[in-house]
Amino acid sequence: MIRISQWRDGLCSVLSLRGHSSIRTTQRSALHIILFFILLLLSAPTFAQNEVEDCERPPTPELADYKEAYVPQEFHHEVFSWEVVDLVVLAALLIAASLLSVRHHDKKKITALSIIGLLYFGLFRGGCICPVGATANFFMGLAAPELIGKTVAILFMLPLITAFFFGRVFCTSACPLGAIQHLLARKNGIQLPNRLNQILGLIPIVLLIATAWGALRSGIFLACKLDVYKPIFFTGHAWVGQLADLMNGTLTEPGLLLVGDLTVWLTLSAVLLLGIFIPRPFCRFVCPYGPLLGLFSRLGLRKRKIDPESCFTCVMCTKTCPTQAITADKVKRQVQVSDFNCIQCGRCDATCTTDALQSPSPYPDSHFPNIGKN
């Protein structure tokens, strides 16, 4: 069998043909190339044999000890019962928030619901349900239904159906991203200029279109890459898993896990700091699920209104609204609520002293007539 040194020597001898003047330069070059490839093909079995010998070489003592002590871990898929629990918890939070919103109860009760949603969906379930991921999953299911389960479609549609009947109560009751921003926002945050607020409000619509296009065309979770709150949810979920392992007496990682690098946590800190002064920056200017909730709320049956006979245009509600959904015209002495942007957080109910905020029913003779916060 030809060794590497043999074909190398042969190649060198071929290259020494420069002294023969009878062979033209072009012919010599062509001959060199042909002989080189012939020798390379002849030596290919040698390379293959060397590779086989390397693979059959006995492992080092460290690698042998590792192979001997390694125990394969079985991956367990999440049981379907947890998906049912998610649906039950989501439905319970939405029903409770809807009743509180219609009856204009104190905002503290809505805040309590947001804390429950943050603890369960945010920390215990690791950020599920996430409105951003649910949007991408739903549109991906339209292109490939076999990839998405029925529970994902129900989780996606349930907040929208609730928004049609009672408004965007999902944003302040069950959404873990909204819960973080709801708890951080100050009572009187910075109000952006109306023109700037309207321009920034177009970004979620663009992201919704981009998310739908990416999911339908190539299965890309575009908007999920913009979710800056994931380190909180993933880290909390890891801590819950560690606590469960300790309680069960199984092996777990030593010390508390921290998901994400320094850049991710610095970005998260900056966004959290921004949310203290400008209420709900992610919900208002990034979340692609918001436009869908706003659309269903705008077309919905029960909408929040301000009674002009009770309101004396103090405009205090406009200063406390976290989404700038309430606008006032002091010249015409009119105050209006945007059904598209209102998230039913109850802050305006706590501010209004004349009981001017109402939720008119489309069916006045039903059990829920036009009622105020009292």
N, C-alpha and C positions, 0 to 999 in steps of 0.2 A: 504494500500500500504506500502511496506517495505521501511523504511528510511535507510539512510546510517549508522546511529548509530545502527540500529537493526542488519544489516548483519555484522557490525563490532563486535558487542557483540557475535553474533553467531559464528563468526570465532575464537574469543578468547576462547569461550567455547570448540570448537573443538580442539584447540591447547592444552587445558588442559587435554587431554586424555593420557598424558604421564604416568600417574600413573597406568594404566591398563596393567599389564604384559602379559595378554593373547593376546594382539594385537602386532604383530611384527612391527618392525620399518619401514620396507618398506611398509607394509599395511597402517600404520598410515599416512605416507607421501602421499601415493596415495589418501587416503580418504580426507586428508586435501586439496589437490589440487582440487579434484572433488567438494567438498563442496564449496570451494572458487569460482569456476566458476559458480556454481549454484546460489549462492548468488549474484554474479556479474550480471548474466543475469536477476535475479528478480529485481535488482535495476536499470536496464537500463531505464525503463520507467520514473523513477524519474529524471534521468539526462536529458532525452529528455524534460520532462515537465519543468524542470528548465531552459533549453535553450529557450523554447518557451516563458516562462514568461519573460526572459531577453529581447527577441526580441520585446515583446509587451509592454515593459516598456516605459512610455512616455519620449520623449527627453527632454534634459535640455533646459532652456530658450535660451541659446546662440545658440544651434543647431536648435531650433524652429525658431528663428529669421533669421538664415542663410537660412533655407529651404523656409521661406516665401519670402525673398528678392531675392532668386536665380532665374535668368532668363536663361533658356537653350540657348546655342549659336549654331547656325546652321553652319555646316562645308560646305563650298562651294568648290567644285572641280575646279581646274584651267580650264579655258575655252580653247577650242581647238585653238582659234585664236592666243594665245600666242605661241603655238608650231609652228604655221605657221610663226609668226614673227621671231622666233628663226632661222628657216630655211632660211628666206629671209636675215636676218642680217649676218648669217654665209656665205651664198653664196656670198653676196656683198663683205664681207671682203676677202674671198678667191680669188675672181675675181680681186679685186684691188691689192692684194698682188702678184698675179701671173703676172699681167702686169708690176708691178714695178720691180719684180725680173727678168723677161725676158729682159726688157729694161735697167736693171742695174741702176735704179734711185738712188738718194741719200738716205742714210739710215734713214734720218729724216722722210721721208714720211712713211717708214715701221714702224718706232717708233710711229708715229701718229696713224697708224692702230692698233698697239698693245694697245695703250691707250684706243681707242674706244672699243676694245674687252674686256679689263679689266673692263671698266666702265659698259658695258652692261651685258656681260656674268658673270663677276666676282661679281660686287656689286649689280647691279639691279636685276639679275636673281639668285643671291646666289650661284655662282660657276657652273652654268649650261650654256654652256655644259662643263662638266668635262671629259677629255679624259680617266681618270682612271675609273670613274663610267660608262662611255659609253662602255668601253671594257667589264666590268663585265655584264652590261645590255645586250649587244649583245650576249654574250655566254649563258647567262641565257635564252634569247629568243630562242636560238637553242633547248634548252631542253623543254621549256614551252612557245611556241609562244603566248599563250593567255595572258601572264603576261606582255608582252612588246608590245608597240604600233609601228606602222609603222614609225612614225617620229623618234623614237630612232634609228632604223636601218638606216634611211637616214642620220641622224646626225653622225652616226658612219662611214658610207661609204663615205660621201661627201669629207672629208679631204683626205681619201685614194685615191679616184679618182683624186683629184687635185694633189696629190703627184705624181701620175703616169704621168701626163702631164706636171707639172711645178715644181715638187720638194716639199719639206716639208715646204711650205709657211704657213701652219696652225700653226706651232710652234711659229711664230713671229707675227702673225696677229690676230688670233681669239682665241687662247688658253689662258685663264686667268692665268693659272699657268705659262705658258711660258712668258706672258707679264710681270709679276712681276720680273722674273729672267732677262728678257731682259732689263728692266729699271734699275736694280740694278748693273748689271755686269759692271766692269770697262773696259776701252778700251783695256788695256794690262793686263789681269788677269794672275794668276799663271798657267803655263802650267805643267801638270802632266807628269811624265815619260811615254813614249809610252807603255811600258809593263804594268805598273799599270793602265793606261787609258784603255787598251784593256781588262784587267781582270775585272775592275769595269764595263765595258760596257756589260759584260755578265749577270749582275744582272737583268737588265730589261727583258732580254729574259727568265730568270728563273721565274721572277714574272709574266710574260705574261702566261707562261705555268701553273703556280700555280693559277692564276686568272681564266683561262679558266677551269681548273679542278674543282676548288671550285664552280664556277658558274654552271657548268654542273651537278655536283654530288649533291650538297646540297644547292645551292643558296647563297653561302658565298661571300660577297664583300671583298675579302682578301686585294687587293691593296688599297681599299678606306681607310683602317685603317692606311695606310702609308702616306696619303695626309696630310702634315703638314700645308698647306695653308688654310685649311677649316675655321679656326677662323676668318681670314680676310674676307672671302666671306660671312660667316654666320652673322658676326657682321655688315658688310656693308649692307647686305640684311635687317637686322633688323632695321637699321637706316633709310633705304629707306621706310620701312613700317611705322615707326613712323612718318616720314615726311608726308607721304600720309595721315595718320590718322589726323594729325594736319590740313592739308589743307582741308580735308573733314569735319572737326569738330567732329570727332568721338573720343571715348575714346582710350587712349593709355597708355603705361607704363610711369611712371614719371622718367625722366632722361634718359640718353643714355644707351642702353643695351650693355653688353659685353659678348659675347658667349665664353665659355671655362673657365677652371680653370687656376691657376697660372702655373701648369706644362705644359699645352698646349702652353701657351704664351711664356714661357721660351724656349721651344723647337723650336717654330716658330722663335723667335728672334735669336737663335743660327744658324738656317738654313739660315735666311736672311743675317746674318753677314758672314756666309760661302760663300754665293752666291756673295758677293761683291768681294772676292778675287779669288774664283774658280768659273768661270762662269757656270751657269745653272747646279748646282749639281743634282737637282731633275730630270730634263729632261734627263740628260745623264746617271744617275746611278740608277734611281728608276722607272720612268714612263713606264708602260707596253705597252702603245700605241706607244711609240717611235720606237720599232723594226718593227711594222707593217708599220708605215710611211716610215721608212728607206728601208724596202723591196720593197714597191711600188715605191719609188723614184729610187731605184737601177735598177728596171726593167722598169723604165719609158722611155718616148720618149725624153724629153729635159733634158740634164744634163749639169751642170756647169763645164767648163773646163778652162785650162790655156794655152794660145797660147805660144808654146815654142819659136817661133821667136820673140815675143814681150817681154817675160819675161827674165830678166837678173839675176834672183835668188837672189833678195835682201832679201827674206824670211820675209819681213815685214807682209805679209798676214798670215803667220803661227803664228805670235805672237798675232794678233788681233782676230783670229777666236775663238769664244766662245766654240765651240764643238771640237776643235782640228781636224777638218775635212780636213785641208790642211797640207800636209807633204812635206818636201823638202829633196832632196838628193844632197848635195853640191858637192859631188864627180862627180856624173853624170850630175849635173846641171839640175835637173828635179824637178818640183813642181807639185804635183797632188792633186786633190780634191776628197774626198770620197763622193760619191752620197748617201751613207747610212747615213752618219752623218751630211751632209750639211743641214742647216735649212734655207737657203736663207735669211739671216739677212741683207746682204748688207755691212757688216763691211769691208770685203776685197775689195769691190768696192771703198770705201772711202780711203783705204790705197794704192791701186795700182796706180802708177803714169804713167804707160806705156800702160794702157788699155789692159792688157793681159788677163783679165777675160772675157770669152765669154760663151754664152748659145747656142750651135749649134742646129739648127733645124733638125729634121729627114727628113724634106721636104724643101730643100733649095730654091725651086721655090715658096714657099708660101709667105704669108705676113710677116712671121717672119723668115727671113734668119739668118745666123750666124752674130750676132750683139754683140757689146761690150757695155760698160757702157755709151758711148757717141753716 
